[in-house]
Each structure stands twice: as structure tokens, then as C-alpha cells.
Amino acid sequence: MARSAPRPLARLLSIAPVLAAGLALALAVLALAGAVLLPGKLAFALPALGPAGGLALAIDPGRAELIFAVLAGGSAGLLAAPGLGVSGVLVLAGLVDILANNLYTLVFAALIVGFLSLRDRVAAPAALAVLPATLLALAAAAGLPGATLAAGAVLCPAGYLLAALGGDLLRFAQGTALGLAGLALVAAGLGDAGPGRLALETGALVAPVLMLAASRIEDVTGSRAPDWLGGLARGMPGFALCFGGAVFWASLLPPGPGFVAFQGIFDAALRAGWPGALAATGLACGFALAGFGAAGQFALVCLGRPRSLRAAAAEDLPRRDLVALGLPVAAAAGLALVTAPVLLLVPLGLLLGLWRWSLRAGPIEAPPFEDGFARPPAWLPFGDPVTQINATGYAAPLHGPVAWLARRLACRLGGARIAGRWS
């Protein structure tokens, strides 16, 4: 019996994510053109859409750059996330937050963003693209630079600590978004708009990719914990390339746009007296944790030995998912090329040298691995990276000092109680 052709509505629904992502990318190109061609600030209002002056909006070159990043990052959620309608409304409300020119417009759109972000988890990639910009817009409207500076100085290291110790790719994506948002809040408290906007743009591009990668890798391997993954660079080379690019841009390492933003904000904090010095201390801790967490996550997920059968047998993602992951990463690479063209030559030279070395070196011969494990396969770069099979993974160096301090404190308190009992 011949199958009936799909109905027109079913056809339209099947291609709706592609159409929505294409529209978002087209608007992103227009926003990028506006960032280059706009002469200054353009304001307009829609008084019929609400009280208190209605919807008052404004756009300038800086806002157009941020809109480009939000649309490019949000396109990943529109193309690959199942909650297409909620993701679309989130991106639209986020754009209104960025363009808001009065308090009514800002609060109205921020309430929509907050409600949808908490209510619908399938739209999490789009939420991570718009939430940091919404938080910064609310902080700027509050007009409390001291509180904004303090909040950012706490949020940046706290977010990257969550990314380094979470043991979960979902926590890594959330912690990265919080860390970059904290960096932008510090810039807002210091009155340094340019680096803060660059931090927001970096977060809007890489955080949705990391969140989407966590979701997709759970579908493929049954787990998103890095300690149960490994070897995905062999079976999933496309995913490993996109994930590695997003992790690198999120790590605050040069020549990424996050590093350029961190460098500008850190220098401004050092010139701002003792409050800025305290904020710079928090930023330095966040910088160290960002590099530590990024290296550990990428090594465990892509370079380590497979620790489960599903991870060992995983195949690459469909083309549409790879496009959704790759477009924001490519946009972040373009942002790095604009912000740090000289620094970008350094990793490109290193990659070219490693590529030439890999062609000449041939397969790597390594001695048998002890403790009952097989010899590492020849496709692992740099031989056999040191990966731990237990649950701590690469977080062990951070857990060690905390456990040592806890034991010392318990011994001191226990000794004091015994001495007080016998005295």
C-alpha cells in the first residue's frame, strides 16, 4: 500500500526551524551592516502598544553589534532545539530588551524573558543567548554602579567555578554564561561599555552552543557527564570541532574575544582604586578557573579514552545539528579576527605546525597501559593524555585543597572539644 504524501501543514512544520534560523541569520547580517553603517543613535516609538509612552526603542552601532551576536547565537536554538515557538519569542523579547529606550519597554520584555526561561527548559539555548543582555540592561536601568560592580566581581568567579567543578556539560554551559555575564557587569559598574559589550557578545555566541552540545551528547551517548565520555574526536569529529571551538572561545584565552574583553575590563578595574582592585581579584580568579575548566572539559570529552560503550560507538551528529553548532562558533571566530587579528596568528601557526608534524610522525607507538587497561589507540594526539577513571576527573586538583582544609578544621575542632571536656 502506497504511503500518502505529507500534508502541506506537516511539510511547513518540518521546515519551520530552518526558515526561522534563516530569518534570524538574515537579520543578523542586517544588524552587522547597521553596526558598520549607522551614523549614530536612531530612536523610534510605538505609542499604541502600551501605556507610559508605549514601546520606545533605539538602535546605535553598539546595540547593533550585540543584536548580531544574539541573533547568531539564537539561531542555534531555533535550528536545533525542539521548542521552536518559545525560542523564537525569547529571541524576540531579548531584542526588545536590547533596543529598549524607556523603562516600560525594558521591564515588559524582561518579564517575558524571565518567565519563558524558567518555564520551558527546551528553549535553554536561546535563553542563554538573551539572558545576560537582559540582566545588564536591568542593571544599567537601576543606576547603581557600586552594586553592579560588586555583583559582577562575585558572579564571574562563581560562574566559572560552577563550570570547572560541575562535572556536567549542562553546568559547564550555565557557568560559562554566568561568568561572562559577571564580566559584563563589572564593565558596567566601571562605566566601560566597549569591553562589557564584547563579553556579552562572546557569551551570546558560545553559551547556546555549549548548552546545545550538552543536550545532543546526552541523546547520543546517554550521559552528559565528562567522566563517562571520551574519545568523541574519533567517532564524532564534526561535533568535536564545534564543541572544541566553543570551549576555546569561552575559556578567556587569547586570541578569543573573551580574552580581549577580560583584558580591557581588568585594566580598567586596576585603575579604579580599591573597589576596582577587589573586582580585579575576582576577575583574576575567574580567568584562572575559565582556562582550567575549559581544558578539562575538552580533554575529557574529546581526547580521553571512551569510558562507556555508547561513547565508544557514538556516530557524528546530523548535518543540521552540526550547522547549528558551527555557525555561532564561526561568528565568534570572525569576532576574534576583528578584535585581535595579530593574536589570532599565533594559534593558527601552532595548528599548522601540529598538522605538519602529524603528517610526518605517523602512528604513535606507546607502551601497554598498566592496571588492566588496553594500550591507548594510535589516533589519540600527543600519545595518551592523563585521564582519570574515577568520578572526580580533572576537578581533583581543586577538590584536594578544600578536602585538606576541611580535615584540618575538623581535627582542630575535635581537639578543642576533647581538651574542653577534660579540663
Secondary structure, DSSP 4 states (H G I P E B T S, - for coil): -PPPPPPHHHHHHHHHHHHHHHHHHHHHHHHHHHHHH--S-EEEEEGGGSSTTSEEEEE-HHHHHHHHHHHHHHHHHHHH-S-HHHHHHHHHHHHHHHHB-SHHHHHHHHHHHHHHHHH-GGGHHHHHHHHHHHHHHHHHHHT-HHHHHHHHHHHHHHHHHHHHH--SHHHHHHHHHHHHHHHHHHHHHHT-HHHHHHHHHHHHHHHHHHHHHHHHHHHHHS---GGG---HHHH-HHHHHHHHHHHHHHTT-TTSHHHHHHHHHHHHHHTSHHHHHHHHHHHHHHHHHHHHHHHHHHIIIIISPP-SHHHHT--PPPHHHHHHHHHHHHHHHHHHHHH-HHHHHHHHHHHHHHHHHHHHH-SPP-PPPSTTPPPPPTTSTTS------SSSGGGHHHHHHHHHHHHHHHHHHHHHHHHHHH-
